[in-house]
Amino acid sequence: MVLKHETKTLGHAVVFLLVMLACPATSRDFGILTRMLYAAFLAEQGVALCTVADPAFASDTSGPMGYMRDYAQHVKAEVTTGLNDTETLSLLKSAAGLAKAEELQALRSLRTEGPEIETARVTMWCQTVVKPFVRQVIDTHDNHHTQIDQLLEKAKND
């Protein structure tokens, strides 16, 4: 069973990843930088949540660079390099706020009346929504890093 919100969340993630790779940046494009951080933060939060129910989830979704938290820290460093403290703080707050809001919305949609049903729904959500999203974020980072670097350069310097 796929919840309407789960499909919407995954759809947003895929659209984001395509925009991240294809959309040209213009003059200090904080929108692109925010979306890059948002995806990494959302994936990191999803893994943290899913790891509570399944301690192996973090290692099951890891990539060549390590766990999703390692990727999130790496993306954070790449995105914020060269920005001043004010820009960095604003960018981090914005991306973290968006990721937190999305995660809370997803959790609200998973609530049920009984704990057993809720646990089963969260487990299914982790496997059918979070895991593919985390794999996509990691795969995009690992397989399209040159394009990501170019996009970052353009977003920061145009």
C-alpha positions as CSV (number, residue, x, y, z in Angstrom):
1,M,0.0,0.0,0.0
2,V,1.5,3.3,-1.0
3,L,0.1,6.4,0.6
4,K,-0.8,9.4,-1.5
5,H,1.8,11.5,0.3
6,E,4.5,8.9,-0.1
7,T,4.1,9.0,-3.9
8,K,4.1,12.8,-3.8
9,T,7.2,12.9,-1.7
10,L,9.1,10.5,-4.0
11,G,7.8,12.4,-7.0
12,H,9.1,15.6,-5.6
13,A,12.5,14.0,-4.9
14,V,12.9,12.7,-8.5
15,V,11.8,16.1,-9.9
16,F,14.3,17.8,-7.6
17,L,17.2,15.5,-8.7
18,L,16.4,16.2,-12.3
19,V,16.2,20.0,-11.7
20,M,19.5,19.7,-9.7
21,L,21.2,18.3,-12.8
22,A,19.6,20.2,-15.6
23,C,18.5,23.6,-14.4
24,P,20.9,26.5,-15.1
25,A,21.8,28.6,-12.2
26,T,21.7,32.4,-12.2
27,S,23.4,35.0,-10.0
28,R,24.1,33.4,-6.6
29,D,21.3,31.0,-7.0
30,F,20.4,30.1,-3.4
31,G,17.3,28.2,-4.7
32,I,19.5,25.6,-6.3
33,L,21.9,25.5,-3.3
34,T,18.9,25.1,-0.9
35,R,17.4,22.3,-2.9
36,M,20.7,20.4,-3.0
37,L,21.0,20.7,0.8
38,Y,17.3,19.9,1.3
39,A,17.6,16.6,-0.6
40,A,20.6,15.5,1.4
41,F,19.0,16.6,4.7
42,L,15.7,14.9,3.9
43,A,17.5,11.6,3.0
44,E,19.6,11.9,6.2
45,Q,16.5,12.4,8.4
46,G,14.7,9.6,6.7
47,V,17.6,7.2,7.4
48,A,17.7,8.4,11.0
49,L,14.0,7.7,11.4
50,C,14.1,4.3,9.7
51,T,17.2,3.2,11.7
52,V,15.2,3.5,14.9
53,A,12.9,0.6,13.7
54,D,15.7,-1.2,11.8
55,P,19.3,-0.7,13.0
56,A,20.6,-2.2,9.8
57,F,18.8,0.4,7.6
58,A,21.7,2.9,7.7
59,S,24.2,0.3,6.4
60,D,21.7,-1.1,3.9
61,T,21.4,2.3,2.3
62,S,25.0,3.4,2.5
63,G,27.2,4.1,-0.5
64,P,30.9,4.1,-1.4
65,M,31.5,7.2,0.8
66,G,29.7,5.8,3.8
67,Y,26.3,6.3,5.4
68,M,23.8,8.9,4.3
69,R,24.9,11.2,7.2
70,D,28.4,11.2,5.6
71,Y,26.9,12.2,2.3
72,A,24.8,14.9,3.9
73,Q,27.9,16.3,5.6
74,H,29.8,16.2,2.4
75,V,27.1,17.9,0.4
76,K,26.8,20.5,3.2
77,A,30.5,21.2,2.9
78,E,30.4,21.4,-0.9
79,V,27.4,23.7,-1.0
80,T,28.6,26.1,1.7
81,T,32.2,26.4,0.7
82,G,32.9,30.0,-0.4
83,L,29.8,31.4,1.2
84,N,30.0,33.9,4.0
85,D,28.7,33.0,7.5
86,T,25.4,34.8,7.0
87,E,24.7,33.1,3.7
88,T,25.7,29.8,5.1
89,L,23.5,30.1,8.2
90,S,20.5,31.2,6.1
91,L,21.0,28.4,3.6
92,L,21.3,25.8,6.3
93,K,18.2,27.0,8.2
94,S,16.2,27.1,5.0
95,A,17.2,23.6,3.8
96,A,16.9,22.1,7.2
97,G,13.5,23.7,7.7
98,L,12.2,22.4,4.4
99,A,13.4,18.9,5.1
100,K,12.0,18.9,8.6
101,A,8.6,20.0,7.4
102,E,8.5,17.4,4.7
103,E,9.5,14.6,7.1
104,L,6.9,15.7,9.7
105,Q,4.2,15.8,7.0
106,A,5.2,12.2,6.0
107,L,5.1,11.1,9.6
108,R,1.6,12.6,10.1
109,S,0.4,10.7,7.1
110,L,1.6,7.4,8.6
111,R,-0.2,7.8,11.9
112,T,-2.9,5.2,12.7
113,E,-4.9,4.2,15.7
114,G,-2.8,1.2,16.8
115,P,0.9,1.0,17.3
116,E,1.3,-2.3,15.4
117,I,-0.3,-0.9,12.3
118,E,1.7,2.3,12.6
119,T,5.0,0.3,12.9
120,A,4.1,-1.7,9.9
121,R,3.3,1.4,7.9
122,V,6.5,3.1,8.9
123,T,8.5,0.0,8.0
124,M,6.8,-0.1,4.6
125,W,7.4,3.6,4.1
126,C,11.1,3.1,4.9
127,Q,11.4,0.4,2.3
128,T,9.3,1.8,-0.4
129,V,9.9,5.5,-0.1
130,V,13.0,6.4,2.0
131,K,15.3,3.6,0.7
132,P,14.8,4.4,-3.0
133,F,15.1,8.1,-2.3
134,V,18.4,7.7,-0.3
135,R,19.7,5.4,-3.1
136,Q,18.8,8.1,-5.7
137,V,20.5,10.9,-3.7
138,I,23.7,8.8,-3.2
139,D,23.7,7.5,-6.8
140,T,23.2,11.0,-8.2
141,H,26.0,12.3,-6.1
142,D,28.4,9.5,-7.0
143,N,27.5,9.2,-10.7
144,H,27.0,12.8,-11.6
145,H,29.5,14.6,-9.4
146,T,31.1,16.5,-12.3
147,Q,27.7,18.0,-13.2
148,I,27.0,18.8,-9.6
149,D,30.4,20.6,-9.2
150,Q,29.6,22.6,-12.3
151,L,26.1,23.5,-11.0
152,L,27.6,24.5,-7.6
153,E,30.2,26.7,-9.3
154,K,27.6,28.4,-11.5
155,A,25.1,28.8,-8.6
156,K,27.8,30.5,-6.5
157,N,29.6,32.6,-9.0
158,D,27.2,33.8,-11.7
